[in-house]
Amino acid sequence: MKFSTRAKNMEASATLAISGKAKAMKREGKPVISFGAGEPDFTSPKAALDAAKDAIVRGETHYTPATGIPELKEEVAKYYERRFGLKYKFNKEVIIGSGAKPLIYETLGCLVDPGDEVLVFAPAWVSYVEQIKLCDGKPVIIDTTKSGFLPDPSAIEASITSNTKGMLINTPSNPVGVVYPEDGLSKIADIAIKHDLWIIYDEIYERLVYDGQEHINIVSLRPELRDRTILINGASKAFAMTGWRIGYALGPEEAMGKIGDFQGHLTSNPSSIAQWAAVGALRGADEDVKRMHGAFDERRRKMISLLKEIPDISFVEPKGAFYVFVDIRNCLGKTYEGKIIDSDIKFCELALENKYIAIVPGSAFLTSGFVRFSYANSMEEIEEGIKRFKEMVEALK
């Protein structure tokens, strides 16, 4: 069978691959602790479960409008007005998708022509680059490791060409957990306006910020960006609803019309029952979100304190999301159990095979020499998993 160039050039999702391998080893009876997937370990809120049950009883088991049921779109619009003071017409400027991931792809599909360049700030979520490539665009990677994992405005300016179409912004960020400050976002906004660029603003972790930090919505900060920005969010992270696959996008009417048509051909509507579950979550799960946020913060503090005790590693303390991005470059070139660690990928392979801990190599996020831990785990798993990680690092020769 002959595959397309597009398929041959595509890289698999490293986070899903690590998660899948860890689950397979668990099924074999191995005592695996997975810090791989960005998935809360909490059960979805009761309000979501009850709403889903009620929808099943009512017989809400048919096709819905391709862009989502009006009730959920209206709840999303109300949420954005409450939280950010933004007004979007729910029937024309809000789209419900089968998760945030396809909504990003659909947005790129409507904005990127072959050869168009899209700015990506590395470290970056694993799917951004692959989705840009699937649209025959060119990802332009801007390294942020030397600027506190925040993009340097001068580096952005230097990367812009006549082919630059837009940029992807993720805050709080995956994999680092940095929260973009107001000043930095304002400078990015100035650049977007100056060069007539659009922005895909991925704020899926916006409810998960800590230590007095504040998540800033870029359109709320700079209203003049409204007609050039697509906001991406969803129920997965804050509401612990990863398996329901519900995301939402908000943006200017003309763009959302095109994205909605794209979705109609690509996936049709998201699950009807999952949409009603999300309605329940948005209407009645705010206390659950606060409770889970408190638990994540407690776990974050525990993981940070344990990692600080380990030699030869370093990290920037995360202020958002639920990840720690650990610098293991001092570990490279050493050996473990007689095997040379020549890359972050090899480090992660040995960690899974020998210590039964699943972590994701930084290379998957466009930044080699790092590994990503998720602290969306129980406290017991965090304590035991970091203990194993420490044993491995201390055994390096």
C-alpha positions in Angstrom: 0.0 0.0 0.0 1.3 3.4 -0.9 0.7 6.2 1.6 0.5 9.9 1.1 3.4 12.2 1.8 1.2 13.8 4.4 0.8 10.5 6.3 4.4 9.5 5.9 5.6 12.8 7.4 3.3 12.7 10.4 4.6 11.9 13.8 2.5 9.9 16.3 1.4 11.6 19.5 4.1 10.9 22.1 1.8 11.4 25.0 -0.8 8.9 23.8 2.0 6.5 22.9 3.5 6.6 26.4 0.1 6.4 28.0 -0.8 3.4 25.8 2.4 1.5 26.6 2.0 2.2 30.3 -1.6 0.9 30.3 -0.5 -2.2 28.4 2.2 -2.9 31.0 -0.3 -2.4 33.8 -2.6 -5.0 32.2 0.4 -7.4 32.4 0.5 -6.8 36.1 3.5 -4.4 36.2 3.3 -1.8 39.0 3.3 1.1 36.5 2.7 4.7 37.7 1.9 6.9 34.7 2.8 10.6 34.7 2.2 10.7 31.0 -1.3 11.7 29.9 -2.7 15.1 30.9 -5.8 13.6 32.4 -7.4 14.3 35.8 -7.9 11.2 37.9 -11.2 12.5 39.3 -14.6 11.3 38.3 -16.6 13.8 36.3 -18.8 16.1 38.5 -22.2 14.8 39.6 -24.0 17.6 37.7 -22.5 16.3 34.5 -23.3 12.7 35.2 -26.9 13.6 36.2 -27.4 15.7 33.1 -26.1 12.8 30.9 -28.5 10.3 32.6 -31.4 12.7 32.2 -30.6 13.1 28.5 -30.5 9.4 28.0 -33.9 9.0 29.6 -35.3 11.8 27.4 -34.0 10.0 24.4 -31.4 12.6 23.4 -29.7 10.0 21.3 -29.9 11.5 17.8 -27.9 13.8 15.6 -27.6 17.3 16.8 -26.7 20.4 14.8 -23.2 19.9 13.5 -21.9 22.8 15.6 -23.6 21.7 18.8 -26.9 22.0 20.7 -28.1 25.6 21.3 -28.3 24.9 25.0 -24.6 24.2 25.4 -23.5 27.0 23.1 -25.6 29.4 25.1 -24.0 28.1 28.4 -20.5 28.6 26.9 -21.4 32.1 25.8 -22.8 32.9 29.3 -19.6 31.4 30.9 -17.4 33.7 28.8 -19.4 36.7 29.7 -19.3 35.9 33.4 -15.7 35.0 33.5 -14.1 37.4 31.0 -16.8 40.0 30.3 -16.9 39.0 26.7 -20.1 38.8 24.6 -20.3 36.2 21.9 -23.5 35.4 20.0 -24.1 31.8 20.9 -25.9 30.9 17.7 -23.3 32.3 15.4 -20.0 32.8 17.2 -19.7 29.6 19.4 -18.9 26.1 18.1 -19.0 22.8 20.1 -16.5 20.2 19.0 -15.5 16.7 19.8 -12.8 18.0 22.1 -10.5 21.0 21.8 -8.0 19.2 19.5 -10.3 18.9 16.5 -11.4 22.5 16.9 -7.8 23.6 16.6 -7.3 21.5 13.5 -10.5 22.8 12.0 -9.4 26.3 12.7 -6.1 25.7 11.0 -7.8 24.1 8.1 -9.8 27.2 7.5 -6.9 29.7 7.9 -3.8 28.0 6.5 -3.0 27.7 2.8 -0.1 25.6 1.6 3.2 27.3 2.5 1.6 29.6 5.1 3.7 29.9 8.2 2.4 29.6 11.7 4.4 30.6 14.8 4.6 28.1 17.6 6.3 28.8 20.9 8.4 25.9 22.1 8.1 23.9 24.3 4.7 23.3 22.8 1.9 20.8 22.9 2.6 17.8 20.8 -0.2 18.2 18.2 0.3 21.8 17.2 3.1 21.1 14.7 1.5 18.0 13.3 -1.8 19.7 12.7 -0.1 22.7 10.9 1.7 20.2 8.7 -1.5 18.3 8.0 -2.9 21.6 6.6 0.3 21.9 4.4 1.4 24.8 6.5 4.9 25.5 7.8 5.4 25.6 11.6 7.9 28.2 12.6 9.3 27.2 16.0 10.3 30.0 18.5 12.4 28.7 21.3 11.5 30.1 24.8 13.9 28.1 27.0 16.3 31.1 27.4 13.5 33.6 28.2 11.8 31.9 31.1 9.6 29.8 28.8 7.8 32.9 27.6 8.2 34.2 24.0 10.6 37.1 23.6 8.8 39.8 21.5 12.1 40.4 19.6 12.3 36.7 18.7 8.7 36.8 17.4 9.4 39.9 15.3 12.6 38.2 13.9 10.6 35.1 12.8 7.9 36.9 10.9 8.0 36.8 7.1 5.7 37.7 4.3 4.3 34.1 4.6 3.4 34.4 8.3 -0.3 33.9 8.8 -0.7 33.7 12.5 0.3 32.2 15.8 -0.7 29.6 18.4 -0.7 30.7 22.1 -1.2 28.3 25.0 -1.6 29.7 28.5 -1.4 28.2 31.1 1.0 26.2 29.0 1.5 22.5 28.4 4.1 21.2 29.1 5.7 23.9 31.3 2.8 25.3 33.3 3.8 28.9 32.8 1.1 31.6 32.9 1.5 34.4 30.4 1.6 37.8 32.1 -0.4 40.8 31.0 2.6 42.7 29.7 3.8 39.9 27.6 0.4 39.2 26.1 0.0 42.9 25.3 3.3 42.9 23.4 2.2 39.8 21.5 -1.1 41.6 20.7 0.8 44.6 19.3 2.8 42.3 17.0 -0.3 40.5 15.8 -2.0 43.8 15.0 1.1 45.3 13.4 1.6 42.3 11.0 -2.1 41.5 10.5 -1.8 38.1 12.1 -4.6 35.9 13.5 -4.3 34.1 16.9 -5.5 30.7 18.0 -5.7 31.2 21.8 -5.7 27.8 23.6 -6.8 28.4 27.1 -7.9 24.8 28.0 -6.2 25.1 31.4 -7.6 28.6 32.3 -9.2 27.4 35.5 -6.0 25.8 36.8 -3.7 28.6 38.0 -2.0 28.8 41.4 0.0 31.0 43.8 -2.1 34.0 43.2 -1.6 34.0 39.4 -4.3 35.1 37.1 -5.2 33.7 33.8 -5.7 36.5 31.2 -7.9 36.1 28.2 -6.2 38.0 25.4 -9.4 39.3 23.8 -10.6 40.6 27.2 -7.2 42.3 27.6 -7.2 43.7 24.1 -10.7 43.9 22.6 -9.3 45.0 19.2 -8.1 41.4 18.8 -11.6 40.0 18.8 -11.9 39.8 15.0 -8.6 38.0 14.6 -8.7 35.6 17.5 -10.2 32.1 17.9 -10.6 31.1 21.5 -10.2 27.4 22.3 -11.4 25.8 25.5 -13.3 22.7 26.7 -14.7 20.6 29.5 -11.8 18.1 29.7 -9.4 19.6 32.1 -11.2 21.8 34.6 -14.3 19.5 34.8 -12.4 16.2 34.6 -14.3 15.2 31.5 -11.6 14.0 29.2 -13.5 11.0 28.0 -16.7 12.9 27.1 -14.7 14.7 24.3 -16.3 18.2 24.4 -14.5 21.3 23.4 -15.6 24.8 22.4 -14.4 27.5 20.2 -15.4 31.2 20.1 -14.6 33.7 17.5 -15.9 36.2 14.9 -19.0 35.2 13.0 -17.5 34.8 9.5 -14.6 32.6 10.7 -16.9 30.5 12.9 -19.2 29.9 9.9 -16.3 28.5 7.9 -15.1 26.4 10.9 -18.6 25.1 11.4 -18.8 24.0 7.8 -15.4 22.3 8.1 -16.6 20.4 11.2 -19.8 19.4 9.4 -17.7 17.5 6.8 -15.1 16.2 9.2 -16.8 14.9 12.3 -20.5 16.0 12.2 -21.8 16.8 15.7 -20.1 15.8 19.0 -21.8 13.1 21.0 -25.3 14.3 22.0 -25.2 12.8 25.5 -21.7 14.3 26.1 -23.0 17.7 25.1 -25.8 17.5 27.7 -23.3 16.4 30.3 -21.3 19.6 29.5 -24.4 21.7 29.9 -24.8 20.1 33.4 -21.1 20.9 34.2 -21.3 24.5 33.2 -24.5 25.0 35.1 -23.8 23.2 38.3 -20.2 22.0 38.8 -18.4 25.2 39.9 -17.8 23.9 43.4 -16.4 20.7 42.0 -13.9 22.7 39.9 -12.8 24.6 43.0 -12.4 21.3 45.0 -10.3 19.7 42.2 -8.3 22.9 41.8 -7.4 22.7 45.5 -6.3 19.1 45.1 -4.2 19.9 42.1 -2.5 22.7 44.0 -1.7 20.4 46.9 -0.3 17.8 44.5 1.7 20.4 42.7 3.3 21.5 45.9 4.1 18.0 46.9 5.7 17.1 43.5 7.8 20.3 43.6 9.1 19.7 47.1 10.0 16.1 46.2 11.7 17.1 42.9 13.8 19.7 44.7 15.5 16.9 46.7 16.9 15.2 43.6 20.4 16.1 42.3 21.3 16.9 38.7 17.8 18.2 37.7 16.1 21.5 37.6 12.8 23.0 36.7 10.7 26.2 36.6 8.0 26.0 39.2 4.7 25.7 37.3 2.0 28.2 38.1 -0.7 26.7 35.9 -2.1 23.5 34.3 -0.9 20.2 36.0 2.6 19.6 34.7 6.3 20.0 35.7 8.8 20.2 32.9 12.1 18.8 34.3 15.5 19.6 32.9 17.5 16.4 32.8 20.4 17.6 30.6 22.9 16.9 33.4 21.8 13.3 33.2 22.5 12.8 29.6 25.7 11.0 28.7 25.6 8.9 31.9 24.7 5.3 32.2 21.9 3.4 34.0 22.3 -0.4 34.5 25.1 -0.3 31.9 23.0 1.5 29.3 24.0 4.9 28.0 21.4 7.7 28.2 22.0 9.6 25.0 18.6 11.4 24.8 15.5 12.3 26.8 13.7 9.6 24.8 16.2 6.9 26.1 15.8 8.2 29.6 12.0 7.8 29.4 12.4 4.3 28.0 14.7 3.2 30.8 12.4 4.8 33.4 9.4 2.9 32.2 11.3 -0.4 31.7 13.2 -0.4 35.0 11.3 1.8 37.4 7.9 1.5 36.0 7.3 5.2 35.8 5.8 6.7 32.6 7.0 10.2 31.7 7.1 12.0 28.4 10.3 13.1 26.7 10.7 16.8 26.1 11.6 16.1 22.5 7.9 15.4 21.9 7.3 19.1 22.9 10.1 20.4 20.6 12.5 20.7 23.4 15.1 17.9 23.9 16.8 17.3 27.3 13.7 17.6 29.4 10.9 15.3 30.6 7.3 16.1 31.5 5.6 14.9 34.7 1.8 15.3 35.1 0.6 15.7 38.7 -3.0 14.8 37.8 -2.4 11.7 39.9 -3.2 10.6 43.4 -0.8 11.8 46.2 0.2 8.2 46.8 1.3 7.8 43.2 3.2 11.1 43.2 5.1 10.1 46.3 6.0 6.6 45.1 6.7 7.7 41.5 9.0 10.5 42.4 10.8 8.2 44.9 11.5 5.8 42.0 12.6 8.7 39.8 15.0 9.9 42.5 16.4 6.3 42.8 17.0 6.2 39.1 18.8 9.6 38.9 20.9 8.9 41.9 22.0 5.5 40.4 23.3 7.2 37.2 27.0 6.8 36.6 
